[in-house]
């Protein structure tokens, strides 16, 4: 409630004059206020002047130590990064459940197997940066274009580490780039696995033939040993040589 216009009273002004400090039981009551201690300085000071004086004071600067953030992607090369939504297909209810929204990254790591690159998909939820997708690309992975803005693929679930069906929604251009990059790597992985299977089959056939050759050589060794040890064998051998010489003599 405002008084008369000539009073010039402003609410909150000169609070020092209205502060009452009473001692109870020989000073057991303490009033922790800077207004009472600095009463002589703040007397007859308006709120505007006090606010200006408070703003003009330099604020205390708090220096924070630099913390190194380790994401686990330091030794990987980022190939593609898109902003999208991630959905998980629930087999029981046959509905798509939204896992989150953020940046999906396709990273490559050098591998010595067939000179190929090992790739994986990583996605963190926007804001909290919680990991919602972390799966490697393998030869039996399935990927399909649901429509121009959606991409459906199989991946490893973070919660139970099982193979689930995921779907992402992004811009048509980003979805096309991601599909082409994943498809190219899957084709390379499948061709590498086929080469390994063919090489294993050739090795198996070679080992089988080598085992048969060892068996034959062992039988021949036994025959030679029997012939060399038996005297009749020597006679038979000499008779066969003489007979052969008679046949070829003119």
Buried (B, 14 or more C-beta within 10 A) or exposed (E): EEEEEEEEEEEEBBBBEEEEEEEEEEEEEEEEEEEBEEBEEBEEEEEEEEEEEEEEEEEEEEEEEEEEEEEEEEEBEEBBEBEBBBBBBEEEEEEBEEBBBBBBBBBBEEEEEEEBBBBBBBBBBEEEEEBBBBBEBBBEBEBEEEEEBBBBBBBBBBEEEEEBBBBBBBEEEBBBBBBEBBEEBBEBBBEBBEEEEEEEEEEEEEEEEEEEEEEEEEEEEEEEEEEEEEEEBEEEEEEEEEEEEEEEEE
